[in-house]
Amino acid sequence: MPFHVDKTLNVATGSLQGLWAKQSTIADNLANVDTPGYQAQRLDFDQYMRDALQNGRAGSPAEYVSRVSAPLRTDANTVDLDGEMVLMTKNSARYQSVMSQVGRKLNLLNSVIRDS
């Protein structure tokens, strides 16, 4: 849902959607860490945001998902457990950072409305 009041909130909303999709992709990878032949997936969040900023909106986050093709194990599974945990931690921190910025922006708008 676009916020017509503030472009910053629009960007933050798109960012949160992309970060949520990335977290879901990581969770899928972790859930399949023991599935033989499973191909890990990556969501290119940076490209998602570049497209969103250049075009005013990005496509579905699913359009930015690709497969990790180089098998790391003998069972042809490409999930790197340690790497996924690092990605999940970094993504969670980014998500929390954007949420914090949204909260500050909404508090500012609330102050402006209240003081009007």
N, C-alpha and C positions, 0 to 999 in steps of 0.2 A: 504494500500500500504506500504510494508516494505521499510525502509530506509536502504540501504546496507552500508552506510557510518558510521553509529553510532548506537550501540545497545541501548543507552539511548533514542534515538528518537523512536526506535521500541517499547520500554516499554511504553514511554509516549503516543504513538499512541494507543496502546492497552488500556491503562488506560483511555484515553479520550473516546474511544468507549464504554467502560464499564460504565463510569460515565454518558455518554449521555443516554445509555440504562436505567440506574437507574433513571435518571431524567424523562425519558419518562414513566417509571413504576409509579413513584410518581404522575406525571401529570394525568395518567389514573385513579389512585386512587382518586385524588381530583375531577376529572370530574364526578366520580360516587359516590360522598359522599352522595347524596340523593337518590340513586337507591336502592330500597328494595332488600335484598338478595345478593347484590354485595359482592364478596369476594375480599378483598384487596390483593395486590400482593407485594412481596419483591424480589429484585434482590440482591443476595449475592455477592457484589462487591469484598469483601476480598477473597472469594473462587475463584472467577473469576481471580483475579490477581495472587493468589498462583498457580493456574493451568497454567496461562500464563507464569509465571517465571520458573516453574519446567519443563514444556513441550516445552518451546519456543513459545507457542501460546495457547490461550484458545479457546474453542468452541464458538459458538454463545452466546452472552449475554443472549438470550432467554432461553438457557439451564440452567441458574442459577436463574430463577424466580420460586418462590413458592408462595402458597396461605397462607394468614393469616386466620386461621380457627375459632378462638374463637370470636363469635359474641359479640360486645360491646353494641349493641342496640336491642330493641325489634323487629325491622324490619329485623333482621338477617344480616344487613350490618356490615362489619368488618372494615370499614375505620374509623380511629381515626384522625379527622381533625387537632387537635393540633400536634399530633405525626407526621403526614405527613408534616406539615409546618416546623417542626424542621428538619426532614430528608431532605427536599428540601433545606433549608438554609445551612445545613452541606455539602450536595452534591455539591451545587453551589460553596461553598468556596473551596472544593477540586478541582473542575473543573478549577476554576480560578487560583489556585495554580499551577496545572500542566501546564496550558496554559502559565503562567508566566515563568516557568522553560523551556518550549519549546522555547519561545521567546528568553530567554537568551542564550540557546544552539545554536539556529540558528544565533544569532548575533555573537557569538564566532566563529562559522564556517565561517560566512561571513567575519569576520576580518582576519582569517587565509587565506582564498582564496584571499582576496584583497591584503594582504601583501606578498603573494608568488611571 
